[in-house]
Amino acid sequence: MVVCYPPETIPPLDPGLVAEARASMTKVSEVVVPPREAATFEVPAGGLFRIVSVDGPQVGDLNLFHAHDLTERFWSGKTRALHGTHVSTGDRVWSTIPHLRPLATITDDTLDWYGYDADGGGVHDVIGTRCDPYTRHLLAGDDYHHCCHSNLTRAVARHTGRPEREVELLVHDVMNVFMCTGFTLDTHQYFMKASPVRPGDHIEFLAEVDLLGALSACPGGDCGDEHSSDVAACHPLLVEIYEAPTMVGWEAASASGYHWPESAG
């Protein structure tokens, strides 16, 4: 057995530079994401952002885009192939082909203690897609308009001034922030259980390019029971944006250096 995509050959961010940035970072703005809704935020390359639990246990669905080209966006599948089903401090979140570069690096995670539990569950997964109204209708036969897919679509539409039906195609599979998930040991089906997140917990990222983020406060609340409905208790999430002095020797992430063959059409 071999690991398909060993990430050890990818140079990591210099831990000293990260520590220097974190020691002197200053909060410049914040965005409150209401329960069962989504909001957008922007972070310049070299800046940091935190997603914070504030009032109660709450899961968030995160989309990330290159701020100047929304077709370059978070690629959960490649992030999963490189780092595993769940991510934490030191892992990177990667963008889509043809760019394939780190959009951000996780620099701090107060839930890194959780690891994997006896059921195989872990926190911050990159395996779930996002709750969406199409699957809800397929399984339950009704129309629910506050699934994370719908929330993210509305938020990106507001930010860009473009129609919801147009930007819906830009919304993509998410990083499930604070969500506790895994695959059942017998049937290998995706499961969720109550998140261990509590007020004050956070996950922090350093932006490696200019970022546009969109975060939905999932209608499932802590996702211990159900989602895609108004049943669960839900809470807001807080996004804090920080600036840090320019890190000597640090450069924003470059797009893939792959070159097509000259014969390619």
Summary of the structure (lengths in Angstrom):
residues: 265
radius of gyration: 18.1
end to end distance: 37.1
largest distance: 57.5
contacts: 873
relative contact order: 0.29
helix: 18%
strand: 32%
